[in-house]
Amino acid sequence: MPDINGLQLYREIKKRDIKAKICFITASESLFDIAYKFSPVYTFIKKPIENEELIRVINDLLNK
């Protein structure tokens, strides 16, 4: 995303819908570590991930 990063996007989404369920998928180890500690995001997924696992995680998120 050229003009905004994932955490900024998260904040914008939450401003518009506090109940929105957010899931980050990242290959960046440093972003994962920082965001996981300091951001109230529901779910983080590290890449690579198998399709079946991704579906399971998203279904779990939706059912919370």
N, C-alpha and C positions, 0 to 999 in steps of 0.2 A: 504494500500500500504506500503510495508515494507521499501522501500528505499527512498521514496519521499512523501511529503504531497501534498494536493490538490493545495495550492497556488504555490508551486514549479512547479507542473505539469502545471498549468495555464501559468506560465512564459515561460516554455519550449515550450508549444504549440504556444504561441504568437510569440516567436522567429522564429518559422518555418512558421507560417501563421498569419500575423497581422489581417487578415479579419475573422479568425475563431471566431465562436460564441460559447461562453462558458456559461454553466449553472452549478452551484454548487447545490447539494442536500446534506443537512447536518442536523443532529440532534443536533449538538453541538451549544449551544447558544453562547458560547464565540467565537468560530470560526466565526459564522455568524456575530456577532457584529463587530469584528475586521476586517474581510475581507470586509464587506459592507462599512465600513468607509474609508478604506485605499487602496482598490484594485479596478481598473477600470473594474470590471467584469460585464458582461451584466445582469445576472439574478442569484439570490439566491432563493432557495426554502427550507423552513424548513420542516423537517419530523415531524410528519406523514403528508402525503398528499394523497388525494383520486386520483385514476387513472384519472378520468375525468378532475380534476383540473391540474394534471401534464401534460396531453395532451394539455390542453388549453394554459398553460404557455409556453410549448415548441413550439407550433404552433405560438404563439405571438412572441417569440424570433426569429423563423425562418423567419417570415414575416417582421421583422424590416429592 
